[in-house]
Amino acid sequence: MNAFVQFGLILLPAALVLYGAFLMVRSFLAREVDLRRLEVRSRALETILPARLQAYERMTLFLERIAPQNLLVRLNDPAYSARDFQKVLLDEIRNEYNHNVSQQVYMSEQVWSLIKGSKEDLTVLINEAATQVGATATSLDLAKRIFEISNQKGVDPIAHAISELKKEIQQVF
């Protein structure tokens, strides 16, 4: 029995020391894992942040380019008929959108919906104006009608989308 007690007196302190060492190593490893995660996240932010900012810039540029006051002035050609001009406008909007559609991964679903909605609203507005001008109308007649309908609407969806885009940028950065 005496040997058993002596063995217990040796084993108990050794077990406590081993358990203490285990706790210290576990704490150290947990801290190291947390530091590595933080480092990986920091590196990811260094990579993602510029891409995300560029996406916001590109979508702002997209919205500015498809705004009627910019789109109509940039693409108008007196040689176009109203129908030809309608096609040119819709093609330009579609091409601009397709060129920038991948940027949606960098922004919130709400802002992307506003951007997409403003593009669709503009497409509807152009088609509506095209149906209201005569078959012999010129591109200038169509442009005037688009401006008139746009001014009659109380809310400018493109300006609203740009505003929300700017708000999201300020929240992120």
SULQUIGI-V41643 format. One line per field, one symbol per residue. phi: phi as a letter, one per 30 degrees, with the letter a starting at -180 (. if undefined). Layout:
phi = ???
This chain:
phi = .ddddddddddddddddddddeddddddddddddddddddddddddddeddddddddddddedddcdedcddddcdbedddddddedddddddddddddcdddddcbdddddddddddddddddddddddddcddcdcddddddddddddddddccddddddddddddedddc
